[in-house]
Amino acid sequence: MPNGTPPGPGLPPEVGAALRRAFEGEWARILATLIRVTGDWDVSEEAAAGAFERAAATWPRDGVPRTPGAWLTTTARNLALDRLRRAGVEAGKVRDWLADAEAEGRLSGPPDPADLVADAGEPLQDDRLRLVFTCAHPALPMPSRVALTLRTVGGLETAEIARAFFVAEPAMAQRIVRAKRKIAHAGIPYRVPSPADLPERLNGVLAVLYLIWNEGYLASSGDRLQRLDLAGEAIRLTRLVAGLLPAEEDVRSLLALMLLQHARADARTDERGDLVALEDQDRSAWQADELAEGLALLETLPATPAPRSPYRIQAEIQGVHARAADAAATDWPAIARWYDELHTVSPSPFVELNRAIARGLAHGPERGLHDLRELERTGRLAGYHLLPAALADLHRRAGEPGAAAAQYARAIALAPTAPERRYLERRLAALVD
């Protein structure tokens, strides 16, 4: 498993499952702690990846340890120390850390940083939060911040990140390498900023968290529609940032947006992991506690006149969905108005796509189809599967099965994940039946 890649086929099922759970739950924690101790991103990444490789080699023979996370953490620490010794680097700090950990009995597993935050009220103890703020440092270009955070905090492969942002894999790999060099050569500190500096650093952090959330909400590739590990991590880190800056509207807006979307996670897929469209979801499966928390956060936001921030607007859109008793009761005209405002403050072809869908559902399919055709003519979403998928859906609603079938076929060819392909294939088949 080079470079932190999660376990692949060929392992006994119980070992593969244990490794995958450990990777999803422990990768960022192990890597963030190693970077803090060694100060070397490459050594830390290699050591963390090496620990997973050793696990893949030894667990089938010795069995899965009782606490896989502790086993991986200890192995990664030792690999980092060995690597630094071979390189002739002074590793006294690492040795001291290991000795302290052993004396305190912490080698059985690291404490949960979020628990430390909750217990001590000290967010600076969260290594993953240090990692997020360092990756989101303003000295780095935004594309590099996002790529580095997804690679290190999220544990995504470089190829996944490249696909997510329509960038060639070699170019994305170079972007990540340059970001790490910039951190080392520019002396970017590995820490959470002081309270006085936090507000100006906040936008960059929220942008990164939002993009991680998006990858968790709708995976860019693979056989899963959602990456709930990433989604959960985005919510967890956003909660921590909200704890640092409880008065910041954008932090609460982003957290509300995440919670209101995450509340639907169980209903978004069926027993096979296939996509279930919003209008077909069993709303009783929506998580009531997350809906309540998200809506309560919206209630705390000030009655700011338009235009509001993009996070606030997107959270309000999710609030409209959350308040609808059923799909037929959805206030699509209100959602279309929110997208109008979003297009004013944050114009993009993706916003235009969603606004066209909302207009089609609010004012009739022809209105949405008109907007989608205009968007298609610009070529800005060429190759993006959701554009033909949206065209197909509105043609279907307009009673045009031939046009819908053609667009479904285009969308199927472009869909990046297996659940989305199967969903679109079912829609296409339903036109024929």
C-alpha positions in Angstrom: 0.0 0.0 0.0 2.4 2.7 -1.1 1.7 6.3 -0.3 -1.1 5.4 2.1 -3.3 3.7 -0.4 -6.0 1.7 1.4 -5.9 -2.1 1.2 -6.7 -3.7 -2.0 -7.8 -7.2 -3.0 -5.8 -10.4 -2.2 -6.0 -10.2 1.6 -8.3 -12.4 3.8 -11.6 -10.6 4.0 -11.3 -9.9 7.8 -7.8 -8.5 7.4 -8.9 -6.3 4.4 -11.9 -5.0 6.3 -9.8 -4.3 9.4 -7.1 -2.5 7.3 -9.7 -0.4 5.6 -11.3 0.6 8.8 -8.0 1.5 10.3 -7.0 3.5 7.2 -10.2 5.5 7.2 -10.1 6.1 11.0 -6.4 6.4 11.7 -4.5 7.6 8.7 -4.8 11.3 9.3 -4.3 10.9 13.0 -1.0 8.9 12.6 0.3 11.2 9.9 -0.5 14.4 11.7 1.2 13.2 14.8 4.3 12.1 13.0 4.6 15.4 11.2 4.4 17.2 14.5 7.1 15.1 16.0 9.5 14.7 13.1 8.8 18.0 11.2 9.4 16.0 8.0 6.3 15.5 5.8 7.9 12.9 3.5 9.4 10.8 6.3 6.0 10.9 8.1 4.1 9.9 5.0 6.4 7.1 4.2 6.4 5.8 7.7 2.6 5.9 7.9 2.3 4.1 4.6 5.0 1.6 5.7 3.0 0.8 8.8 0.0 -0.2 6.6 2.2 -2.2 4.3 3.6 -4.1 7.3 0.1 -4.7 8.6 -0.9 -6.2 5.2 2.1 -8.5 5.4 1.8 -9.6 9.0 -1.8 -9.5 10.0 -2.8 -12.5 7.7 -0.2 -14.5 9.5 -0.5 -13.2 13.1 -4.1 -12.1 13.1 -5.6 -8.6 13.4 -4.3 -7.0 16.6 -6.8 -6.1 19.3 -6.2 -2.4 18.8 -5.2 -2.0 15.1 -4.8 1.8 15.5 -2.3 1.4 18.3 -0.4 -1.2 16.4 -0.2 1.0 13.3 0.8 4.1 15.3 3.6 2.3 17.1 4.9 0.8 13.9 4.8 4.1 12.1 6.7 5.8 15.0 9.4 3.2 14.8 9.7 3.4 11.0 10.0 7.1 11.2 12.7 6.8 13.9 14.6 4.2 11.8 14.4 6.4 8.7 15.7 9.4 10.5 18.6 7.4 12.0 19.6 6.1 8.6 19.5 9.6 7.3 21.7 10.8 10.2 19.1 13.2 11.4 19.0 14.1 15.0 16.1 12.2 16.3 16.3 13.0 19.9 12.9 14.6 19.8 11.3 11.4 18.5 13.1 9.2 21.0 12.0 11.5 23.9 8.5 11.3 22.6 8.6 7.5 22.4 10.0 7.3 25.9 7.4 9.6 27.3 4.6 7.8 25.6 5.9 4.4 26.9 6.3 5.7 30.4 2.8 7.1 30.4 1.4 3.9 29.0 0.2 5.7 25.8 1.7 3.2 23.4 -1.5 1.2 23.7 -3.0 3.9 21.5 -3.0 7.7 21.1 -5.8 9.6 22.8 -8.5 11.0 20.6 -7.5 14.6 19.9 -11.1 15.7 19.7 -11.6 14.2 23.2 -8.6 16.2 24.3 -10.3 19.3 23.0 -13.5 18.5 24.7 -11.8 17.7 28.0 -9.2 20.4 28.1 -10.8 23.1 26.0 -7.5 23.4 24.2 -7.8 23.0 20.4 -4.1 23.4 19.9 -3.7 19.7 21.0 -5.5 18.4 17.9 -2.8 17.3 15.5 -5.2 17.0 12.7 -6.3 20.6 13.2 -2.7 21.6 13.1 -2.4 19.7 9.8 -5.5 21.4 8.4 -4.3 24.9 9.2 -0.8 24.2 7.8 -2.2 22.8 4.6 -4.5 25.8 4.3 -1.7 28.3 4.9 -2.1 31.4 2.8 1.5 31.1 1.5 0.2 28.2 -0.6 -1.9 28.6 -3.7 -5.5 27.5 -3.1 -5.3 24.5 -5.4 -2.2 23.3 -3.5 -4.0 23.8 -0.1 -6.9 21.7 -1.3 -4.7 19.0 -2.8 -2.4 18.7 0.2 -5.2 18.5 2.6 -7.0 15.8 0.7 -3.7 13.9 0.3 -2.6 14.2 3.9 -5.7 14.7 6.0 -8.1 12.8 3.8 -5.7 10.1 2.7 -6.9 10.3 -0.9 -4.7 9.0 -3.6 -3.2 11.5 -6.0 -5.2 10.0 -8.8 -8.4 10.5 -7.0 -7.6 14.2 -6.3 -6.6 14.7 -9.9 -9.9 13.3 -11.1 -11.9 15.3 -8.6 -10.4 18.6 -10.0 -10.1 17.6 -13.7 -6.3 17.8 -13.5 -3.8 15.3 -15.0 -2.3 13.0 -12.3 1.3 13.9 -12.9 0.4 17.6 -12.6 -1.4 17.0 -9.4 1.5 15.0 -8.0 3.8 17.9 -8.8 1.4 20.3 -7.1 1.5 18.3 -3.9 5.3 18.0 -4.0 5.7 21.7 -4.5 3.3 22.4 -1.6 5.4 20.3 0.8 8.6 22.0 -0.4 7.0 25.4 0.1 6.1 24.5 3.7 9.7 23.3 4.4 11.6 26.1 2.6 9.3 29.0 3.7 9.3 27.8 7.3 5.5 27.6 7.5 4.7 26.8 11.1 2.9 23.6 12.0 0.4 25.0 14.3 -3.1 26.4 14.8 -2.8 30.2 14.4 -3.2 32.5 17.4 -6.8 33.7 18.1 -5.8 37.1 16.7 -4.8 35.6 13.4 -7.6 33.1 13.1 -10.3 35.2 11.3 -8.1 36.0 8.3 -7.0 32.4 8.1 -10.5 31.1 8.3 -11.7 31.5 4.8 -8.9 29.3 3.5 -9.6 26.6 6.0 -13.3 26.6 5.4 -12.7 26.3 1.6 -10.6 23.3 2.2 -13.1 21.7 4.6 -15.9 22.3 2.1 -14.0 20.6 -0.6 -13.2 17.6 1.6 -16.9 17.5 2.5 -17.8 17.5 -1.2 -15.6 14.5 -1.8 -17.2 12.7 1.1 -20.7 13.6 0.0 -20.3 12.5 -3.6 -17.2 10.5 -4.2 -15.3 11.4 -7.4 -14.5 7.8 -8.3 -14.7 4.2 -7.1 -17.5 1.8 -6.1 -19.1 4.0 -3.4 -21.4 6.9 -3.8 -20.3 8.5 -0.6 -17.1 8.5 1.4 -18.6 8.7 4.9 -15.2 8.7 6.5 -14.3 11.9 4.7 -17.7 13.4 5.4 -17.4 12.6 9.1 -13.9 14.0 9.2 -15.1 17.2 7.6 -17.9 17.6 10.1 -15.6 16.7 13.0 -13.0 19.3 12.0 -15.6 21.9 11.2 -17.0 21.4 14.7 -13.6 22.1 16.1 -13.2 25.3 14.0 -16.7 26.3 15.2 -15.5 25.8 18.7 -12.6 28.2 18.1 -14.7 30.9 16.5 -18.3 30.4 17.7 -19.4 33.8 16.6 -18.4 33.3 12.9 -21.5 33.0 10.7 -19.7 31.2 7.9 -18.4 28.5 10.2 -21.9 27.8 11.5 -23.3 28.0 8.0 -20.9 25.5 6.7 -21.5 23.1 9.7 -25.3 23.5 9.1 -24.9 22.7 5.4 -22.8 19.6 6.2 -25.2 18.3 8.9 -28.4 18.8 6.8 -26.8 16.9 3.9 -25.2 14.2 6.1 -28.6 13.6 7.7 -29.7 12.0 4.4 -26.7 9.7 4.1 -28.5 6.5 5.0 -31.4 7.3 2.7 -29.2 8.2 -0.3 -28.2 4.6 -1.0 -30.1 1.3 -1.1 -29.0 -2.0 0.3 -26.6 -2.5 -2.7 -25.1 0.9 -2.2 -26.9 2.3 -5.2 -28.0 5.9 -5.5 -31.6 6.8 -4.3 -32.7 10.1 -5.7 -33.9 12.7 -3.3 -37.5 12.5 -4.4 -37.5 8.7 -3.8 -35.8 8.7 -0.4 -37.5 7.3 2.7 -37.5 10.5 4.8 -38.0 8.5 7.9 -34.5 7.3 7.4 -33.1 10.8 7.6 -31.2 11.4 10.8 -33.5 13.5 13.0 -30.8 14.6 15.4 -28.6 16.0 12.6 -31.6 17.7 10.9 -32.5 19.3 14.2 -28.9 20.5 14.8 -28.5 21.8 11.3 -31.9 23.7 11.4 -31.1 25.0 14.9 -27.8 26.4 13.5 -29.7 28.1 10.8 -31.9 29.8 13.4 -28.8 31.2 15.0 -27.7 33.0 11.9 -28.5 36.8 11.7 -31.1 38.1 9.4 -28.5 39.4 7.0 -29.8 41.1 3.8 -28.8 39.6 0.4 -26.4 38.9 -0.9 -25.4 36.5 1.8 -22.3 34.2 1.9 -22.1 31.1 -0.3 -22.1 28.8 2.7 -25.1 30.6 4.2 -27.0 30.3 0.9 -26.2 26.6 0.4 -27.2 25.9 4.0 -30.5 27.7 3.5 -31.2 25.5 0.4 -30.6 22.4 2.4 -32.9 23.9 5.1 -35.7 24.1 2.5 -35.3 20.4 1.7 -35.1 19.5 5.4 -38.4 21.3 6.2 -40.4 19.7 3.4 -42.7 17.0 4.7 -42.3 15.0 1.5 -40.8 15.5 -2.0 -44.0 17.0 -3.4 -44.0 19.7 -0.7 -40.5 21.0 -1.6 -40.6 24.7 -2.2 -38.7 24.7 -5.5 -39.4 28.4 -6.3 -37.7 29.3 -3.0 -34.7 27.0 -3.9 -34.5 28.6 -7.3 -34.4 32.1 -5.7 -31.6 30.9 -3.4 -29.6 29.7 -6.4 -30.2 33.1 -8.1 -28.5 34.7 -5.1 -25.7 32.1 -5.1 -25.0 32.8 -8.7 -24.7 36.5 -7.9 -22.1 36.0 -5.1 -20.3 32.9 -6.4 -21.0 32.4 -10.1 -19.8 29.1 -11.6 -21.0 26.6 -14.2 -21.9 24.2 -11.3 -24.2 26.8 -9.7 -25.8 27.4 -13.1 -26.4 23.6 -13.5 -28.1 23.4 -10.1 -30.1 26.6 -10.7 -31.3 25.2 -14.0 -32.5 22.0 -12.3 -34.3 24.1 -9.6 -35.9 26.3 -12.2 -37.1 23.2 -14.1 -38.7 21.8 -11.0 -40.1 25.1 -10.0 -41.4 26.5 -13.3 -41.6 23.5 -15.6 -39.1 21.3 -17.4 -38.8 23.6 -20.5 -37.5 26.4 -18.4 -34.7 24.2 -16.9 -34.0 22.6 -20.3 -33.5 26.1 -21.8 -31.0 27.0 -19.2 -29.2 23.7 -19.5 -28.9 24.0 -23.3 -27.4 27.5 -22.8 -24.9 26.1 -20.3 -24.0 23.2 -22.6 -23.3 25.6 -25.5 -20.6 27.3 -23.4 -18.6 24.0 -23.1 -17.7 24.8 -19.5 -19.0 21.4 -18.2 -17.9 19.3 -21.1 -17.2 15.8 -19.8 -19.2 16.3 -16.6 -21.8 13.6 -16.2 -24.3 15.5 -14.2 -25.0 17.9 -17.1 -26.4 15.1 -19.4 -28.0 13.5 -16.4 -29.9 16.7 -15.6 -30.9 17.1 -19.3 -32.1 13.5 -19.3 -34.2 14.0 -16.1 -35.9 17.1 -17.4 -36.6 15.6 -20.8 -38.1 12.6 -19.0 -40.4 15.0 -17.0 -41.3 16.8 -20.2 -42.5 13.5 -21.7 -39.7 13.2 -24.2 -38.3 9.6 -23.7 -36.2 9.6 -26.9 -34.3 12.7 -25.9 -34.0 11.5 -22.3 -32.6 8.1 -23.4 -29.9 9.8 -25.5 -28.9 12.0 -22.6 -28.9 9.1 -20.1 -26.6 7.2 -22.4 -24.2 10.1 -22.4 -24.3 10.4 -18.7 -23.7 6.7 -18.2 -20.6 6.9 -20.3 -19.2 9.8 -18.2 -20.3 8.7 -14.7 -17.2 8.3 -12.4 -18.7 5.9 -9.9 -20.4 2.5 -10.1 -23.4 3.5 -8.0 -24.1 6.5 -10.3 -23.7 4.4 -13.4 -26.2 1.8 -12.1 -28.7 4.5 -11.1 -28.5 6.1 -14.6 -28.8 2.6 -16.2 -32.0 2.0 -14.2 -33.4 5.3 -15.2 -32.7 4.5 -18.9 -34.2 1.0 -18.6 -37.4 2.5 -17.0 -37.9 4.6 -20.1 -38.1 1.4 -22.2 -40.3 -0.5 -19.8 
